[in-house]
Amino acid sequence: MGLAYYRVTHLGSTYIERGWITREELMEYQKYYVEPYKALGGNGIAERVYEEVARLPFHLHSKYEVMFPDREDERYIQDVPVTVQRHYSD
């Protein structure tokens, strides 16, 4: 329980300090850290951190863009379709 609490609060604080989150990060944060923590009976400060993270604005950067720089814009990761938005600068 202590490790789950630490991970939820530490990772959440990192996102809050940064000031934005990607949709993928929010989904992974919720699925792999917050939900298991709640299932163990966790609440309190970690829950408030999660609520703050969930209110952060979304950033369009995707970590999958870095993973697949030379492939088509739609890819599959473990049979899940992932669409990457590329940002080009002049």
PDB file of N, CA, C and O in Angstrom:
ATOM      1  N   MET A   1       0.830  -1.184   0.000  1.00  0.00           N
ATOM      2  CA  MET A   1       0.000   0.000   0.000  1.00  0.00           C
ATOM      3  C   MET A   1       0.879   1.255   0.000  1.00  0.00           C
ATOM      4  O   MET A   1       0.569   2.237  -0.674  1.00  0.00           O
ATOM      5  N   GLY A   2       1.958   1.215   0.747  1.00  0.00           N
ATOM      6  CA  GLY A   2       2.853   2.367   0.813  1.00  0.00           C
ATOM      7  C   GLY A   2       3.514   2.667  -0.514  1.00  0.00           C
ATOM      8  O   GLY A   2       3.642   3.830  -0.897  1.00  0.00           O
ATOM      9  N   LEU A   3       3.935   1.626  -1.223  1.00  0.00           N
ATOM     10  CA  LEU A   3       4.554   1.839  -2.530  1.00  0.00           C
ATOM     11  C   LEU A   3       3.548   2.378  -3.539  1.00  0.00           C
ATOM     12  O   LEU A   3       3.879   3.236  -4.356  1.00  0.00           O
ATOM     13  N   ALA A   4       2.332   1.877  -3.480  1.00  0.00           N
ATOM     14  CA  ALA A   4       1.282   2.376  -4.386  1.00  0.00           C
ATOM     15  C   ALA A   4       0.985   3.847  -4.087  1.00  0.00           C
ATOM     16  O   ALA A   4       0.839   4.655  -5.005  1.00  0.00           O
ATOM     17  N   TYR A   5       0.899   4.184  -2.815  1.00  0.00           N
ATOM     18  CA  TYR A   5       0.667   5.579  -2.418  1.00  0.00           C
ATOM     19  C   TYR A   5       1.794   6.473  -2.950  1.00  0.00           C
ATOM     20  O   TYR A   5       1.545   7.531  -3.528  1.00  0.00           O
ATOM     21  N   TYR A   6       3.032   6.025  -2.742  1.00  0.00           N
ATOM     22  CA  TYR A   6       4.176   6.811  -3.199  1.00  0.00           C
ATOM     23  C   TYR A   6       4.121   7.024  -4.703  1.00  0.00           C
ATOM     24  O   TYR A   6       4.347   8.137  -5.177  1.00  0.00           O
ATOM     25  N   ARG A   7       3.826   5.980  -5.454  1.00  0.00           N
ATOM     26  CA  ARG A   7       3.832   6.084  -6.911  1.00  0.00           C
ATOM     27  C   ARG A   7       2.729   7.022  -7.401  1.00  0.00           C
ATOM     28  O   ARG A   7       2.963   7.836  -8.295  1.00  0.00           O
ATOM     29  N   VAL A   8       1.536   6.915  -6.827  1.00  0.00           N
ATOM     30  CA  VAL A   8       0.429   7.785  -7.231  1.00  0.00           C
ATOM     31  C   VAL A   8       0.767   9.242  -6.930  1.00  0.00           C
ATOM     32  O   VAL A   8       0.565  10.112  -7.778  1.00  0.00           O
ATOM     33  N   THR A   9       1.270   9.511  -5.751  1.00  0.00           N
ATOM     34  CA  THR A   9       1.549  10.903  -5.377  1.00  0.00           C
ATOM     35  C   THR A   9       2.782  11.457  -6.090  1.00  0.00           C
ATOM     36  O   THR A   9       2.775  12.609  -6.523  1.00  0.00           O
ATOM     37  N   HIS A  10       3.833  10.658  -6.217  1.00  0.00           N
ATOM     38  CA  HIS A  10       5.054  11.145  -6.857  1.00  0.00           C
ATOM     39  C   HIS A  10       4.847  11.403  -8.342  1.00  0.00           C
ATOM     40  O   HIS A  10       5.180  12.478  -8.841  1.00  0.00           O
ATOM     41  N   LEU A  11       4.306  10.433  -9.040  1.00  0.00           N
ATOM     42  CA  LEU A  11       4.066  10.599 -10.471  1.00  0.00           C
ATOM     43  C   LEU A  11       3.051  11.714 -10.724  1.00  0.00           C
ATOM     44  O   LEU A  11       3.219  12.521 -11.639  1.00  0.00           O
ATOM     45  N   GLY A  12       2.003  11.750  -9.911  1.00  0.00           N
ATOM     46  CA  GLY A  12       1.003  12.807 -10.043  1.00  0.00           C
ATOM     47  C   GLY A  12       1.597  14.189  -9.826  1.00  0.00           C
ATOM     48  O   GLY A  12       1.286  15.128 -10.559  1.00  0.00           O
ATOM     49  N   SER A  13       2.447  14.311  -8.823  1.00  0.00           N
ATOM     50  CA  SER A  13       3.102  15.594  -8.551  1.00  0.00           C
ATOM     51  C   SER A  13       3.991  16.019  -9.712  1.00  0.00           C
ATOM     52  O   SER A  13       4.096  17.206 -10.018  1.00  0.00           O
ATOM     53  N   THR A  14       4.627  15.051 -10.355  1.00  0.00           N
ATOM     54  CA  THR A  14       5.469  15.342 -11.515  1.00  0.00           C
ATOM     55  C   THR A  14       4.636  15.938 -12.643  1.00  0.00           C
ATOM     56  O   THR A  14       5.036  16.927 -13.257  1.00  0.00           O
ATOM     57  N   TYR A  15       3.478  15.342 -12.918  1.00  0.00           N
ATOM     58  CA  TYR A  15       2.586  15.870 -13.955  1.00  0.00           C
ATOM     59  C   TYR A  15       2.086  17.267 -13.580  1.00  0.00           C
ATOM     60  O   TYR A  15       2.039  18.158 -14.428  1.00  0.00           O
ATOM     61  N   ILE A  16       1.715  17.455 -12.324  1.00  0.00           N
ATOM     62  CA  ILE A  16       1.197  18.752 -11.871  1.00  0.00           C
ATOM     63  C   ILE A  16       2.266  19.827 -12.020  1.00  0.00           C
ATOM     64  O   ILE A  16       1.973  20.926 -12.493  1.00  0.00           O
ATOM     65  N   GLU A  17       3.498  19.527 -11.624  1.00  0.00           N
ATOM     66  CA  GLU A  17       4.588  20.499 -11.767  1.00  0.00           C
ATOM     67  C   GLU A  17       4.830  20.850 -13.226  1.00  0.00           C
ATOM     68  O   GLU A  17       5.090  22.008 -13.553  1.00  0.00           O
ATOM     69  N   ARG A  18       4.747  19.851 -14.110  1.00  0.00           N
ATOM     70  CA  ARG A  18       4.945  20.077 -15.529  1.00  0.00           C
ATOM     71  C   ARG A  18       3.822  20.942 -16.101  1.00  0.00           C
ATOM     72  O   ARG A  18       4.061  21.746 -17.002  1.00  0.00           O
ATOM     73  N   GLY A  19       2.604  20.785 -15.590  1.00  0.00           N
ATOM     74  CA  GLY A  19       1.492  21.633 -15.998  1.00  0.00           C
ATOM     75  C   GLY A  19       0.641  21.100 -17.127  1.00  0.00           C
ATOM     76  O   GLY A  19      -0.286  21.784 -17.562  1.00  0.00           O
ATOM     77  N   TRP A  20       0.914  19.918 -17.614  1.00  0.00           N
ATOM     78  CA  TRP A  20       0.117  19.297 -18.667  1.00  0.00           C
ATOM     79  C   TRP A  20       0.334  17.796 -18.638  1.00  0.00           C
ATOM     80  O   TRP A  20       1.237  17.298 -17.967  1.00  0.00           O
ATOM     81  N   ILE A  21      -0.515  17.077 -19.381  1.00  0.00           N
ATOM     82  CA  ILE A  21      -0.407  15.623 -19.452  1.00  0.00           C
ATOM     83  C   ILE A  21      -0.924  15.183 -20.821  1.00  0.00           C
ATOM     84  O   ILE A  21      -1.796  15.841 -21.388  1.00  0.00           O
ATOM     85  N   THR A  22      -0.407  14.096 -21.349  1.00  0.00           N
ATOM     86  CA  THR A  22      -0.959  13.561 -22.589  1.00  0.00           C
ATOM     87  C   THR A  22      -2.108  12.626 -22.233  1.00  0.00           C
ATOM     88  O   THR A  22      -2.205  12.153 -21.101  1.00  0.00           O
ATOM     89  N   ARG A  23      -2.964  12.366 -23.191  1.00  0.00           N
ATOM     90  CA  ARG A  23      -4.073  11.434 -22.946  1.00  0.00           C
ATOM     91  C   ARG A  23      -3.538  10.051 -22.572  1.00  0.00           C
ATOM     92  O   ARG A  23      -4.079   9.389 -21.686  1.00  0.00           O
ATOM     93  N   GLU A  24      -2.475   9.619 -23.249  1.00  0.00           N
ATOM     94  CA  GLU A  24      -1.902   8.310 -22.959  1.00  0.00           C
ATOM     95  C   GLU A  24      -1.378   8.246 -21.523  1.00  0.00           C
ATOM     96  O   GLU A  24      -1.590   7.256 -20.822  1.00  0.00           O
ATOM     97  N   GLU A  25      -0.700   9.298 -21.096  1.00  0.00           N
ATOM     98  CA  GLU A  25      -0.172   9.321 -19.727  1.00  0.00           C
ATOM     99  C   GLU A  25      -1.297   9.258 -18.708  1.00  0.00           C
ATOM    100  O   GLU A  25      -1.197   8.538 -17.715  1.00  0.00           O
ATOM    101  N   LEU A  26      -2.374  10.013 -18.948  1.00  0.00           N
ATOM    102  CA  LEU A  26      -3.491  10.009 -18.006  1.00  0.00           C
ATOM    103  C   LEU A  26      -4.133   8.632 -17.939  1.00  0.00           C
ATOM    104  O   LEU A  26      -4.436   8.141 -16.852  1.00  0.00           O
ATOM    105  N   MET A  27      -4.343   8.009 -19.086  1.00  0.00           N
ATOM    106  CA  MET A  27      -4.956   6.675 -19.097  1.00  0.00           C
ATOM    107  C   MET A  27      -4.074   5.660 -18.380  1.00  0.00           C
ATOM    108  O   MET A  27      -4.577   4.846 -17.605  1.00  0.00           O
ATOM    109  N   GLU A  28      -2.765   5.696 -18.626  1.00  0.00           N
ATOM    110  CA  GLU A  28      -1.850   4.770 -17.963  1.00  0.00           C
ATOM    111  C   GLU A  28      -1.764   5.049 -16.462  1.00  0.00           C
ATOM    112  O   GLU A  28      -1.741   4.120 -15.654  1.00  0.00           O
ATOM    113  N   TYR A  29      -1.717   6.311 -16.098  1.00  0.00           N
ATOM    114  CA  TYR A  29      -1.658   6.709 -14.687  1.00  0.00           C
ATOM    115  C   TYR A  29      -2.884   6.175 -13.947  1.00  0.00           C
ATOM    116  O   TYR A  29      -2.779   5.612 -12.857  1.00  0.00           O
ATOM    117  N   GLN A  30      -4.031   6.362 -14.558  1.00  0.00           N
ATOM    118  CA  GLN A  30      -5.271   5.908 -13.931  1.00  0.00           C
ATOM    119  C   GLN A  30      -5.330   4.379 -13.861  1.00  0.00           C
ATOM    120  O   GLN A  30      -5.630   3.820 -12.806  1.00  0.00           O
ATOM    121  N   LYS A  31      -5.049   3.707 -14.967  1.00  0.00           N
ATOM    122  CA  LYS A  31      -5.190   2.251 -15.038  1.00  0.00           C
ATOM    123  C   LYS A  31      -4.172   1.498 -14.189  1.00  0.00           C
ATOM    124  O   LYS A  31      -4.521   0.550 -13.486  1.00  0.00           O
ATOM    125  N   TYR A  32      -2.912   1.923 -14.257  1.00  0.00           N
ATOM    126  CA  TYR A  32      -1.853   1.150 -13.613  1.00  0.00           C
ATOM    127  C   TYR A  32      -1.480   1.605 -12.209  1.00  0.00           C
ATOM    128  O   TYR A  32      -0.829   0.863 -11.473  1.00  0.00           O
ATOM    129  N   TYR A  33      -1.883   2.810 -11.830  1.00  0.00           N
ATOM    130  CA  TYR A  33      -1.511   3.306 -10.507  1.00  0.00           C
ATOM    131  C   TYR A  33      -2.712   3.658  -9.635  1.00  0.00           C
ATOM    132  O   TYR A  33      -2.815   3.180  -8.505  1.00  0.00           O
ATOM    133  N   VAL A  34      -3.615   4.483 -10.142  1.00  0.00           N
ATOM    134  CA  VAL A  34      -4.719   4.970  -9.321  1.00  0.00           C
ATOM    135  C   VAL A  34      -5.733   3.867  -9.023  1.00  0.00           C
ATOM    136  O   VAL A  34      -6.099   3.662  -7.866  1.00  0.00           O
ATOM    137  N   GLU A  35      -6.187   3.160 -10.049  1.00  0.00           N
ATOM    138  CA  GLU A  35      -7.196   2.120  -9.824  1.00  0.00           C
ATOM    139  C   GLU A  35      -6.700   1.002  -8.905  1.00  0.00           C
ATOM    140  O   GLU A  35      -7.434   0.590  -8.007  1.00  0.00           O
ATOM    141  N   PRO A  36      -5.472   0.495  -9.102  1.00  0.00           N
ATOM    142  CA  PRO A  36      -4.987  -0.522  -8.154  1.00  0.00           C
ATOM    143  C   PRO A  36      -4.856   0.023  -6.724  1.00  0.00           C
ATOM    144  O   PRO A  36      -5.124  -0.686  -5.754  1.00  0.00           O
ATOM    145  N   TYR A  37      -4.445   1.276  -6.612  1.00  0.00           N
ATOM    146  CA  TYR A  37      -4.331   1.888  -5.290  1.00  0.00           C
ATOM    147  C   TYR A  37      -5.691   1.956  -4.601  1.00  0.00           C
ATOM    148  O   TYR A  37      -5.810   1.648  -3.415  1.00  0.00           O
ATOM    149  N   LYS A  38      -6.716   2.363  -5.353  1.00  0.00           N
ATOM    150  CA  LYS A  38      -8.074   2.411  -4.792  1.00  0.00           C
ATOM    151  C   LYS A  38      -8.555   1.018  -4.408  1.00  0.00           C
ATOM    152  O   LYS A  38      -9.213   0.845  -3.382  1.00  0.00           O
ATOM    153  N   ALA A  39      -8.222   0.010  -5.242  1.00  0.00           N
ATOM    154  CA  ALA A  39      -8.645  -1.360  -4.964  1.00  0.00           C
ATOM    155  C   ALA A  39      -8.044  -1.885  -3.654  1.00  0.00           C
ATOM    156  O   ALA A  39      -8.623  -2.750  -2.997  1.00  0.00           O
ATOM    157  N   LEU A  40      -6.889  -1.356  -3.291  1.00  0.00           N
ATOM    158  CA  LEU A  40      -6.260  -1.734  -2.024  1.00  0.00           C
ATOM    159  C   LEU A  40      -6.871  -0.994  -0.840  1.00  0.00           C
ATOM    160  O   LEU A  40      -6.528  -1.268   0.310  1.00  0.00           O
ATOM    161  N   GLY A  41      -7.773  -0.061  -1.117  1.00  0.00           N
ATOM    162  CA  GLY A  41      -8.413   0.698  -0.051  1.00  0.00           C
ATOM    163  C   GLY A  41      -7.830   2.082   0.144  1.00  0.00           C
ATOM    164  O   GLY A  41      -8.152   2.756   1.122  1.00  0.00           O
ATOM    165  N   GLY A  42      -6.977   2.516  -0.771  1.00  0.00           N
ATOM    166  CA  GLY A  42      -6.344   3.828  -0.647  1.00  0.00           C
ATOM    167  C   GLY A  42      -7.307   4.967  -0.916  1.00  0.00           C
ATOM    168  O   GLY A  42      -8.251   4.836  -1.695  1.00  0.00           O
ATOM    169  N   ASN A  43      -7.052   6.079  -0.260  1.00  0.00           N
ATOM    170  CA  ASN A  43      -7.844   7.292  -0.470  1.00  0.00           C
ATOM    171  C   ASN A  43      -7.050   8.485   0.057  1.00  0.00           C
ATOM    172  O   ASN A  43      -5.832   8.392   0.205  1.00  0.00           O
ATOM    173  N   GLY A  44      -7.706   9.583   0.338  1.00  0.00           N
ATOM    174  CA  GLY A  44      -7.044  10.725   0.962  1.00  0.00           C
ATOM    175  C   GLY A  44      -6.216  11.556   0.012  1.00  0.00           C
ATOM    176  O   GLY A  44      -6.695  11.966  -1.045  1.00  0.00           O
ATOM    177  N   ILE A  45      -4.969  11.806   0.386  1.00  0.00           N
ATOM    178  CA  ILE A  45      -4.096  12.697  -0.372  1.00  0.00           C
ATOM    179  C   ILE A  45      -3.879  12.181  -1.788  1.00  0.00           C
ATOM    180  O   ILE A  45      -3.922  12.964  -2.737  1.00  0.00           O
ATOM    181  N   ALA A  46      -3.648  10.892  -1.949  1.00  0.00           N
ATOM    182  CA  ALA A  46      -3.430  10.340  -3.285  1.00  0.00           C
ATOM    183  C   ALA A  46      -4.647  10.585  -4.173  1.00  0.00           C
ATOM    184  O   ALA A  46      -4.502  10.872  -5.361  1.00  0.00           O
ATOM    185  N   GLU A  47      -5.823  10.475  -3.609  1.00  0.00           N
ATOM    186  CA  GLU A  47      -7.052  10.740  -4.369  1.00  0.00           C
ATOM    187  C   GLU A  47      -7.103  12.202  -4.810  1.00  0.00           C
ATOM    188  O   GLU A  47      -7.500  12.490  -5.939  1.00  0.00           O
ATOM    189  N   ARG A  48      -6.715  13.106  -3.953  1.00  0.00           N
ATOM    190  CA  ARG A  48      -6.712  14.534  -4.314  1.00  0.00           C
ATOM    191  C   ARG A  48      -5.660  14.834  -5.380  1.00  0.00           C
ATOM    192  O   ARG A  48      -5.889  15.660  -6.263  1.00  0.00           O
ATOM    193  N   VAL A  49      -4.515  14.170  -5.299  1.00  0.00           N
ATOM    194  CA  VAL A  49      -3.483  14.347  -6.326  1.00  0.00           C
ATOM    195  C   VAL A  49      -4.038  13.896  -7.673  1.00  0.00           C
ATOM    196  O   VAL A  49      -3.883  14.590  -8.677  1.00  0.00           O
ATOM    197  N   TYR A  50      -4.680  12.736  -7.691  1.00  0.00           N
ATOM    198  CA  TYR A  50      -5.267  12.239  -8.936  1.00  0.00           C
ATOM    199  C   TYR A  50      -6.299  13.225  -9.494  1.00  0.00           C
ATOM    200  O   TYR A  50      -6.323  13.472 -10.700  1.00  0.00           O
ATOM    201  N   GLU A  51      -7.136  13.782  -8.644  1.00  0.00           N
ATOM    202  CA  GLU A  51      -8.139  14.747  -9.102  1.00  0.00           C
ATOM    203  C   GLU A  51      -7.483  15.967  -9.745  1.00  0.00           C
ATOM    204  O   GLU A  51      -7.988  16.488 -10.740  1.00  0.00           O
ATOM    205  N   GLU A  52      -6.373  16.421  -9.191  1.00  0.00           N
ATOM    206  CA  GLU A  52      -5.633  17.544  -9.786  1.00  0.00           C
ATOM    207  C   GLU A  52      -5.034  17.154 -11.132  1.00  0.00           C
ATOM    208  O   GLU A  52      -5.076  17.934 -12.083  1.00  0.00           O
ATOM    209  N   VAL A  53      -4.481  15.957 -11.210  1.00  0.00           N
ATOM    210  CA  VAL A  53      -3.904  15.478 -12.470  1.00  0.00           C
ATOM    211  C   VAL A  53      -4.990  15.398 -13.541  1.00  0.00           C
ATOM    212  O   VAL A  53      -4.762  15.791 -14.685  1.00  0.00           O
ATOM    213  N   ALA A  54      -6.151  14.899 -13.184  1.00  0.00           N
ATOM    214  CA  ALA A  54      -7.253  14.746 -14.139  1.00  0.00           C
ATOM    215  C   ALA A  54      -7.735  16.094 -14.680  1.00  0.00           C
ATOM    216  O   ALA A  54      -8.349  16.144 -15.746  1.00  0.00           O
ATOM    217  N   ARG A  55      -7.468  17.174 -13.967  1.00  0.00           N
ATOM    218  CA  ARG A  55      -7.869  18.522 -14.425  1.00  0.00           C
ATOM    219  C   ARG A  55      -6.816  19.205 -15.292  1.00  0.00           C
ATOM    220  O   ARG A  55      -7.069  20.281 -15.834  1.00  0.00           O
ATOM    221  N   LEU A  56      -5.648  18.600 -15.428  1.00  0.00           N
ATOM    222  CA  LEU A  56      -4.587  19.213 -16.230  1.00  0.00           C
ATOM    223  C   LEU A  56      -4.983  19.277 -17.704  1.00  0.00           C
ATOM    224  O   LEU A  56      -5.707  18.409 -18.192  1.00  0.00           O
ATOM    225  N   PRO A  57      -4.509  20.304 -18.413  1.00  0.00           N
ATOM    226  CA  PRO A  57      -4.782  20.368 -19.852  1.00  0.00           C
ATOM    227  C   PRO A  57      -3.994  19.282 -20.583  1.00  0.00           C
ATOM    228  O   PRO A  57      -2.904  18.887 -20.170  1.00  0.00           O
ATOM    229  N   PHE A  58      -4.586  18.817 -21.680  1.00  0.00           N
ATOM    230  CA  PHE A  58      -3.913  17.805 -22.491  1.00  0.00           C
ATOM    231  C   PHE A  58      -2.908  18.463 -23.416  1.00  0.00           C
ATOM    232  O   PHE A  58      -3.154  19.532 -23.975  1.00  0.00           O
ATOM    233  N   HIS A  59      -1.783  17.807 -23.561  1.00  0.00           N
ATOM    234  CA  HIS A  59      -0.729  18.214 -24.488  1.00  0.00           C
ATOM    235  C   HIS A  59      -0.774  17.223 -25.634  1.00  0.00           C
ATOM    236  O   HIS A  59      -1.016  16.038 -25.405  1.00  0.00           O
ATOM    237  N   LEU A  60      -0.548  17.668 -26.853  1.00  0.00           N
ATOM    238  CA  LEU A  60      -0.692  16.806 -28.013  1.00  0.00           C
ATOM    239  C   LEU A  60       0.470  15.858 -28.247  1.00  0.00           C
ATOM    240  O   LEU A  60       0.343  14.911 -29.024  1.00  0.00           O
ATOM    241  N   HIS A  61       1.599  16.090 -27.595  1.00  0.00           N
ATOM    242  CA  HIS A  61       2.756  15.211 -27.779  1.00  0.00           C
ATOM    243  C   HIS A  61       2.384  13.790 -27.363  1.00  0.00           C
ATOM    244  O   HIS A  61       1.679  13.583 -26.375  1.00  0.00           O
ATOM    245  N   SER A  62       2.860  12.834 -28.120  1.00  0.00           N
ATOM    246  CA  SER A  62       2.631  11.442 -27.788  1.00  0.00           C
ATOM    247  C   SER A  62       3.957  10.722 -27.671  1.00  0.00           C
ATOM    248  O   SER A  62       4.832  10.892 -28.521  1.00  0.00           O
ATOM    249  N   LYS A  63       4.118   9.925 -26.638  1.00  0.00           N
ATOM    250  CA  LYS A  63       5.355   9.161 -26.509  1.00  0.00           C
ATOM    251  C   LYS A  63       5.481   8.144 -27.622  1.00  0.00           C
ATOM    252  O   LYS A  63       6.588   7.709 -27.939  1.00  0.00           O
ATOM    253  N   TYR A  64       4.359   7.754 -28.225  1.00  0.00           N
ATOM    254  CA  TYR A  64       4.407   6.785 -29.312  1.00  0.00           C
ATOM    255  C   TYR A  64       4.995   7.402 -30.579  1.00  0.00           C
ATOM    256  O   TYR A  64       5.506   6.681 -31.436  1.00  0.00           O
ATOM    257  N   GLU A  65       4.930   8.711 -30.704  1.00  0.00           N
ATOM    258  CA  GLU A  65       5.551   9.381 -31.850  1.00  0.00           C
ATOM    259  C   GLU A  65       7.059   9.147 -31.833  1.00  0.00           C
ATOM    260  O   GLU A  65       7.672   8.965 -32.885  1.00  0.00           O
ATOM    261  N   VAL A  66       7.645   9.152 -30.667  1.00  0.00           N
ATOM    262  CA  VAL A  66       9.072   8.915 -30.524  1.00  0.00           C
ATOM    263  C   VAL A  66       9.397   7.441 -30.776  1.00  0.00           C
ATOM    264  O   VAL A  66      10.446   7.124 -31.338  1.00  0.00           O
ATOM    265  N   MET A  67       8.510   6.549 -30.365  1.00  0.00           N
ATOM    266  CA  MET A  67       8.740   5.123 -30.530  1.00  0.00           C
ATOM    267  C   MET A  67       8.660   4.681 -31.989  1.00  0.00           C
ATOM    268  O   MET A  67       9.340   3.736 -32.388  1.00  0.00           O
ATOM    269  N   PHE A  68       7.823   5.369 -32.796  1.00  0.00           N
ATOM    270  CA  PHE A  68       7.596   4.962 -34.172  1.00  0.00           C
ATOM    271  C   PHE A  68       7.800   6.135 -35.125  1.00  0.00           C
ATOM    272  O   PHE A  68       6.841   6.551 -35.775  1.00  0.00           O
ATOM    273  N   PRO A  69       8.997   6.679 -35.236  1.00  0.00           N
ATOM    274  CA  PRO A  69       9.179   7.889 -36.033  1.00  0.00           C
ATOM    275  C   PRO A  69       9.028   7.698 -37.538  1.00  0.00           C
ATOM    276  O   PRO A  69       8.699   8.658 -38.235  1.00  0.00           O
ATOM    277  N   ASP A  70       9.254   6.499 -38.066  1.00  0.00           N
ATOM    278  CA  ASP A  70       9.252   6.305 -39.512  1.00  0.00           C
ATOM    279  C   ASP A  70       8.093   5.460 -40.009  1.00  0.00           C
ATOM    280  O   ASP A  70       8.133   4.979 -41.141  1.00  0.00           O
ATOM    281  N   ARG A  71       7.078   5.267 -39.210  1.00  0.00           N
ATOM    282  CA  ARG A  71       5.950   4.432 -39.618  1.00  0.00           C
ATOM    283  C   ARG A  71       4.740   5.292 -39.937  1.00  0.00           C
ATOM    284  O   ARG A  71       4.753   6.507 -39.739  1.00  0.00           O
ATOM    285  N   GLU A  72       3.698   4.646 -40.433  1.00  0.00           N
ATOM    286  CA  GLU A  72       2.450   5.357 -40.735  1.00  0.00           C
ATOM    287  C   GLU A  72       1.877   5.955 -39.453  1.00  0.00           C
ATOM    288  O   GLU A  72       2.286   5.589 -38.351  1.00  0.00           O
ATOM    289  N   ASP A  73       0.936   6.869 -39.606  1.00  0.00           N
ATOM    290  CA  ASP A  73       0.372   7.547 -38.444  1.00  0.00           C
ATOM    291  C   ASP A  73      -0.500   6.651 -37.569  1.00  0.00           C
ATOM    292  O   ASP A  73      -0.670   6.940 -36.385  1.00  0.00           O
ATOM    293  N   GLU A  74      -1.048   5.592 -38.110  1.00  0.00           N
ATOM    294  CA  GLU A  74      -1.828   4.683 -37.263  1.00  0.00           C
ATOM    295  C   GLU A  74      -1.037   3.407 -37.052  1.00  0.00           C
ATOM    296  O   GLU A  74      -0.555   2.797 -38.006  1.00  0.00           O
ATOM    297  N   ARG A  75      -0.910   3.013 -35.812  1.00  0.00           N
ATOM    298  CA  ARG A  75      -0.143   1.841 -35.458  1.00  0.00           C
ATOM    299  C   ARG A  75      -0.932   0.997 -34.475  1.00  0.00           C
ATOM    300  O   ARG A  75      -1.977   1.416 -33.976  1.00  0.00           O
ATOM    301  N   TYR A  76      -0.430  -0.180 -34.204  1.00  0.00           N
ATOM    302  CA  TYR A  76      -1.046  -1.048 -33.207  1.00  0.00           C
ATOM    303  C   TYR A  76      -0.008  -1.410 -32.165  1.00  0.00           C
ATOM    304  O   TYR A  76       1.108  -1.815 -32.491  1.00  0.00           O
ATOM    305  N   ILE A  77      -0.386  -1.260 -30.918  1.00  0.00           N
ATOM    306  CA  ILE A  77       0.473  -1.644 -29.811  1.00  0.00           C
ATOM    307  C   ILE A  77      -0.329  -2.637 -28.997  1.00  0.00           C
ATOM    308  O   ILE A  77      -1.356  -2.287 -28.415  1.00  0.00           O
ATOM    309  N   GLN A  78       0.127  -3.850 -28.956  1.00  0.00           N
ATOM    310  CA  GLN A  78      -0.595  -4.935 -28.287  1.00  0.00           C
ATOM    311  C   GLN A  78      -2.038  -4.983 -28.764  1.00  0.00           C
ATOM    312  O   GLN A  78      -2.963  -5.057 -27.956  1.00  0.00           O
ATOM    313  N   ASP A  79      -2.230  -4.941 -30.080  1.00  0.00           N
ATOM    314  CA  ASP A  79      -3.530  -5.022 -30.740  1.00  0.00           C
ATOM    315  C   ASP A  79      -4.458  -3.849 -30.448  1.00  0.00           C
ATOM    316  O   ASP A  79      -5.666  -3.954 -30.666  1.00  0.00           O
ATOM    317  N   VAL A  80      -3.919  -2.738 -29.962  1.00  0.00           N
ATOM    318  CA  VAL A  80      -4.717  -1.536 -29.711  1.00  0.00           C
ATOM    319  C   VAL A  80      -4.309  -0.479 -30.722  1.00  0.00           C
ATOM    320  O   VAL A  80      -3.126  -0.150 -30.810  1.00  0.00           O
ATOM    321  N   PRO A  81      -5.264   0.075 -31.503  1.00  0.00           N
ATOM    322  CA  PRO A  81      -4.895   1.100 -32.475  1.00  0.00           C
ATOM    323  C   PRO A  81      -4.458   2.383 -31.778  1.00  0.00           C
ATOM    324  O   PRO A  81      -5.108   2.845 -30.839  1.00  0.00           O
ATOM    325  N   VAL A  82      -3.359   2.950 -32.245  1.00  0.00           N
ATOM    326  CA  VAL A  82      -2.826   4.195 -31.690  1.00  0.00           C
ATOM    327  C   VAL A  82      -2.605   5.155 -32.857  1.00  0.00           C
ATOM    328  O   VAL A  82      -1.938   4.806 -33.830  1.00  0.00           O
ATOM    329  N   THR A  83      -3.157   6.347 -32.762  1.00  0.00           N
ATOM    330  CA  THR A  83      -2.958   7.356 -33.795  1.00  0.00           C
ATOM    331  C   THR A  83      -2.015   8.407 -33.257  1.00  0.00           C
ATOM    332  O   THR A  83      -2.206   8.929 -32.158  1.00  0.00           O
ATOM    333  N   VAL A  84      -0.995   8.714 -34.040  1.00  0.00           N
ATOM    334  CA  VAL A  84       0.026   9.683 -33.631  1.00  0.00           C
ATOM    335  C   VAL A  84      -0.184  10.981 -34.386  1.00  0.00           C
ATOM    336  O   VAL A  84      -0.364  10.985 -35.604  1.00  0.00           O
ATOM    337  N   GLN A  85      -0.160  12.083 -33.646  1.00  0.00           N
ATOM    338  CA  GLN A  85      -0.226  13.384 -34.268  1.00  0.00           C
ATOM    339  C   GLN A  85       1.184  13.936 -34.342  1.00  0.00           C
ATOM    340  O   GLN A  85       1.862  14.075 -33.324  1.00  0.00           O
ATOM    341  N   ARG A  86       1.616  14.249 -35.543  1.00  0.00           N
ATOM    342  CA  ARG A  86       2.966  14.775 -35.714  1.00  0.00           C
ATOM    343  C   ARG A  86       2.918  16.296 -35.741  1.00  0.00           C
ATOM    344  O   ARG A  86       1.970  16.894 -36.251  1.00  0.00           O
ATOM    345  N   HIS A  87       3.943  16.904 -35.191  1.00  0.00           N
ATOM    346  CA  HIS A  87       4.048  18.352 -35.165  1.00  0.00           C
ATOM    347  C   HIS A  87       5.324  18.749 -35.904  1.00  0.00           C
ATOM    348  O   HIS A  87       6.432  18.409 -35.487  1.00  0.00           O
ATOM    349  N   TYR A  88       5.149  19.463 -36.991  1.00  0.00           N
ATOM    350  CA  TYR A  88       6.298  19.886 -37.794  1.00  0.00           C
ATOM    351  C   TYR A  88       6.521  21.372 -37.612  1.00  0.00           C
ATOM    352  O   TYR A  88       5.574  22.155 -37.530  1.00  0.00           O
ATOM    353  N   SER A  89       7.771  21.743 -37.551  1.00  0.00           N
ATOM    354  CA  SER A  89       8.075  23.171 -37.452  1.00  0.00           C
ATOM    355  C   SER A  89       8.870  23.588 -38.686  1.00  0.00           C
ATOM    356  O   SER A  89       9.549  22.766 -39.302  1.00  0.00           O
ATOM    357  N   ASP A  90       8.782  24.846 -39.034  1.00  0.00           N
ATOM    358  CA  ASP A  90       9.493  25.360 -40.225  1.00  0.00           C
ATOM    359  C   ASP A  90      10.961  25.489 -39.961  1.00  0.00           C
ATOM    360  O   ASP A  90      11.713  25.903 -40.843  1.00  0.00           O
TER     361      ASP A  90
END
